[in-house]
Every structure is written in structure tokens, then in C-alpha cells.
Amino acid sequence: MQVATFWVNVLLMASNVKKFLSGKSDFHELLRAQVGNEFSASQQYIALAVWFDNEDLPRLASHFYKQALEERNHAMMIVQFLMDNDIAVAVPGVETPINEFKSPRELVALALSQEQQVTDQIIALAKAAREESDYIGEQFMQWFLKEQVEEVSSMKTLLTIMDRADGNMFYVETFLTRESVGDEGGDSGAPTAAGGKI
């Protein structure tokens, strides 16, 4: 049994070395795609912020402008990692974000859904790095996994407050003025962003 396990491990390592030498890595491909995913998330948050700003809801607008910068910084952290590891990188275009909404709650629900989707993408990245025995890549993804727990939690909290407010946006604005939602991007253990963090 141990001999069979040994040979399975040898074959897996050989497969991973072959992928590495050929330059074909699922992890690297997913990471390149994640740059676009993060820029798309940033654009969607800008669209949400502009909608709130146009509705004279300055605290909600400010919250989502900050979220947009945070997502942009995530994309640039990945770009820096790719450059630091001599992995080809190209900055992709993004799709047009959703701009039409019927109610403020719809925007926060979209933000929560987006964060849950990004969490799934980050988990897939961490899994791919582990499966390829890319320990440097796996370590890099650890910060993003931790970050996504905070992101989903803060959006769930904001959606709960939105539901409790039952249409009273003054209550939500007051909550955002009074309480800190999110980490304000002050994590000293965060990866370096290409061009510097904004």
C-alpha cells in the first residue's frame, strides 16, 4: 500500500514539474483571469457608488467608492505577484457593470452576491495552487482567503441593516456614519500592489 502511494506521489510530482517546465499552469491561468475579475468588481462598485451618490446617499456612496478602490488594489496585488514571479501578465478589459436598479437594497444584495462569487474564485485559485504544489502561490492566496471572509461578512451586515431599515435610508446612512463596516484596507500583511496602493 505504501509503495503504491509513493509511486502515485512521484507521478503527481512529475506531472507538476512537466506543467511548470512547459509554462502551463492552471493556477497561473486562473490568476491572470482573476486580475480581470477584480477590475470588474471594482467597476461594479463604482456603478453602485455613483447610483447612491446620485440618490443623495453620501455614506453609502463613500462606502462603495472605497470598495471600488479596494478591488482595484486587489487586482494590482495580483499583477505585482505575477511580475515578481516572471509570469506573463496582461491587463484585460471588463464588461459593462450593471447600472439600473429599482431599490437601494438591490445594490447591496448585488454586492454581497459579487463578494460570494469572488470568494469562490479565490478558493479555486488556492485549490489550484495546492494541487500544482505551487507553495509560493498557495501562500500568496492565504491573504485573499482571509480578506474574503471579511468582505462577505461586511456585506452581509450591510444587507441586514438595509433590511432592518425597511426603506428608511436615513437609518442606513446613520449606521455607516456611526459604525465601521469593513477593514478600511489597513492590513499591514497585505501583498504589495503594483504601482502602489490607492
C-alpha positions, 0 to 999 in steps of 0.5 A, spaced: 500 500 500 505 504 501 509 503 495 503 504 491 502 511 494 509 513 493 509 511 486 502 515 485 506 521 489 512 521 484 507 521 478 503 527 481 510 530 482 512 529 475 506 531 472 507 538 476 514 539 474 512 537 466 506 543 467 511 548 470 517 546 465 512 547 459 509 554 462 502 551 463 499 552 469 492 552 471 493 556 477 497 561 473 491 561 468 486 562 473 490 568 476 491 572 470 483 571 469 482 573 476 486 580 475 480 581 470 475 579 475 477 584 480 477 590 475 470 588 474 468 588 481 471 594 482 467 597 476 461 594 479 462 598 485 463 604 482 456 603 478 453 602 485 457 608 488 455 613 483 447 610 483 447 612 491 451 618 490 446 620 485 440 618 490 443 623 495 446 617 499 453 620 501 455 614 506 453 609 502 456 612 496 463 613 500 462 606 502 462 603 495 467 608 492 472 605 497 470 598 495 471 600 488 478 602 490 479 596 494 478 591 488 482 595 484 488 594 489 486 587 489 487 586 482 494 590 482 496 585 488 495 580 483 499 583 477 505 585 482 505 577 484 505 575 477 511 580 475 515 578 481 514 571 479 516 572 471 509 570 469 506 573 463 501 578 465 496 582 461 491 587 463 484 585 460 478 589 459 471 588 463 464 588 461 459 593 462 457 593 470 450 593 471 447 600 472 439 600 473 436 598 479 429 599 482 431 599 490 437 601 494 437 594 497 438 591 490 445 594 490 447 591 496 444 584 495 448 585 488 454 586 492 454 581 497 452 576 491 459 579 487 463 578 494 460 570 494 462 569 487 469 572 488 470 568 494 469 562 490 474 564 485 479 565 490 478 558 493 479 555 486 485 559 485 488 556 492 485 549 490 489 550 484 495 552 487 495 546 492 494 541 487 500 544 482 504 544 489 505 551 487 507 553 495 509 560 493 502 561 490 498 557 495 501 562 500 500 568 496 492 566 496 492 565 504 491 573 504 485 573 499 482 567 503 482 571 509 480 578 506 474 574 503 471 572 509 471 579 511 468 582 505 462 577 505 461 578 512 461 586 511 456 585 506 452 581 509 451 586 515 450 591 510 444 587 507 441 586 514 441 593 516 438 595 509 433 590 511 432 592 518 431 599 515 425 597 511 426 603 506 428 608 511 435 610 508 436 615 513 437 609 518 442 606 513 446 612 512 446 613 520 449 606 521 455 607 516 456 614 519 456 611 526 459 604 525 465 601 521 463 596 516 469 593 513 477 593 514 478 600 511 484 596 507 489 597 513 492 590 513 499 591 514 500 583 511 497 585 505 501 583 498 504 589 495 500 592 489 503 594 483 504 601 482 502 602 489 496 602 493 490 607 492 
